[in-house]
Amino acid sequence: MNESHFPAPPATAVQALRRMFVRDMVLEAHIGVHAHEFGRTQRVRINLDLAVREEHDAAGAQMSRGGVGRDDLARVVDYERIVLGARAAVAAGHVQLVETLAERLAELCLADARVVLVRVRVEKLDVFADMDSVGVEIERRNS
């Protein structure tokens, strides 16, 4: 997931988006549908790309350009919360499909209403000896 390819947001005078990302998180996961995949862990690589709506002050000015609260954690999506949530989702127990894990991670990211769009990639790293990974990438939008 070396590049971000989000579709262009709707054209508005006040909408501004920030890109937040988590790159190449490698975790041990209980995942898979085959008998040999139960009772053991496999390495998965997780990448998250979030399009986050930037906060505006009461006058409509973008807070990232010198507005009030510019250096305030409460006005941004906390990547530590996302990382810890992703780790907890993987540790929560066996999941059969990478697609299911990807959906859970997307829900985690979209729980913050400022997240407009999320792209989640989940890859199993040790399935085939002759390739780097297999997996899925999904994209979900907040309603």
N, C-alpha and C positions, 0 to 999 in steps of 0.2 A: 504494500500500500504506500508506495513511495510518493504518489501524487494524489491530490484531492481534485475530484471532478464533480463538484456539486453543480446541479443545474442553477442557472441564474435566478436569484430571488425576484419576486414581482417588483416592478419599478415603482418606487414611492420616494417622496422627498425626504422622509425621515427614517426609513429603514436602513439600518447599518448592521452588518453581520461580522462577527469575529469567528475565526476558526480555532477550535481547541482540539488537540489530538493526544492520543496515547499510542505510542509506537512500540511494536515488537515485544509485548509482554508475554513471556514464556512461563507457563504454569503446568503443573502436573494435574491432570484431570481424569476422573473416572468417566469415561465416555466410550460409546460404541454399542453396536447391536449384535456383534458376533460373540459366541461363547468364550473365545479366548480373550475378549476385551473386558469381561467382568472380573472383579476382584483384583484388578491391577490398575495402575495409572498409565497414562500416555501424555506425552508433551503436546501442548497446544500453544499456538501463537495467536495472540489477540491484538487487533488494531482497531482503534476507535477514532473516528473523525466526526466532530460535532460542529454544526453551524449554529452559533449562539447569537441571539438578538442582543445588541448592545443597549445598555441602559441610557436613558435620557433624563436630564433634570427637568424641573417644572417648566422651564422656558423652552424645552425642546432641544436644548443643546446636547450634543453627544458628550457623555461624561468622560469618555476616553481622551477627549481633546481639551483637558484642562478644567472640566466641570467639577462641581462639588462631589466629594467622595471618591475622587480619582484613584486613590490607593487603598480601597476598601474591599476586603475579601467578600463581604456580603453582596456586592454588586456583580460578582462574576461567578461562573460555574466553577466549583472547587474541584480541580482534577484529582486531589487526594481522595475526595468522597467517591469519585468515579472509579479510581483504581481499587480502593478498598472494597467497594461494592462488587466490582468484577471478580476480585479474588474470592469474596464470599460466595458469589454465584457459582463459581467453579468448584469451591469446596463443599457446596451444599449437598452433594451426593451424586450418584450415577445419573447421567443423562445419555440417552441413546444416540441422539442425532446432533451434529454440529449446528444444524439449522435451529434446533430448540435452544441451544446455548446462545446462539446469535440473537434470537428473539428476546431472550431474558436480558441480555446485555443492552439491547436497544431500549427495552422498557426502562431499565435502570437509568439510562441517559435521558430519555424523554420525560422522566418524572419531574425534571426541572422545566417549567413552562417556558423558560427563555431559550431552550434548545429547540430550534426550528426543524432541524434535520440531523439525522445521525446515520453514518455508514459504519457497519460493523463487519469485520472480517475475522473468521475463526478458522484456523488451519490445524490439522493434525500433522505432526512433523515426522513421525516414524512409521508410517503405514507401508510405504514402498521404498525399497532400498535404492531404486534408480531415479528418485525424484525428491525434491526438497519438501513438498507438502501437498496435501489435498485439503479442500475445505469449501467454505461458502462465504459469500459477501452479500449482505442485505443492506437496504437503505429504507429508512422509515422516517415519516414526517409527523410532527405534532399537529393535532387537529385544532 
